[in-house]
Amino acid sequence: MPVFVDANILVYAEDRDAGDKYVIARNLVADLWRSGEGVLSVQVLQEFFVNVTRKVPRPLGTGQALEIVEDVPDDVFAAGNPCRVIRPLTAADRPARERPGA
């Protein structure tokens, strides 16, 4: 079952100053990417980029943040650091309200 990952979870997964939240988020994201269940939106990637380059105690450089989010095409499952395409999205990955005939 697809699990939508919020930008805050991604930020905690990169923010080493977040203490226990860093460890929990890092493990959660790694598990979701390995299982193929984690999904993201473009908005989440944009929010993540702004937050990790400007709002965390030790911001990532623009280049580092770009490596994580760049080149993510539409309609694919992508993950990792740097981000890479894992597989195309299928109808099963979309919320029921967005599926044809729903």
GIQUIRA-V651138 format. One line per field, one symbol per residue. phi: phi as a letter, one per 30 degrees, with the letter a starting at -180 (. if undefined). psi: psi as a letter, one per 40 degrees, with the letter a starting at -180 (. if undefined). burial: b if it has 16 or more other C-alpha atoms within 10 Angstrom, else e. A space follows every 10 residues. Layout:
BEGIN
phi = ???
psi = ???
burial = ???
END
This chain:
BEGIN
phi = .dbdcdeddd dedccdddid dddddedddd dddddicdbb cdeddddeed ddcbcdebdd deddddedcd hcddibcbaj bddbdcaddc edddeedcde id
psi = hihhhidddd ddeegeeebd dddddddddd ddddeeehii iddddddddd deedeidgii idddddddei fhiifihiii gihihdiiii ddeiideeih e.
burial = eeeebbbebb bbbbbbebee bbeebbebbb ebbeebbbbb eeebbebbbb bbbeebeebb eeeebbebbe ebeeebbbbe eebbeeeeee eebeeeeeee ee
END
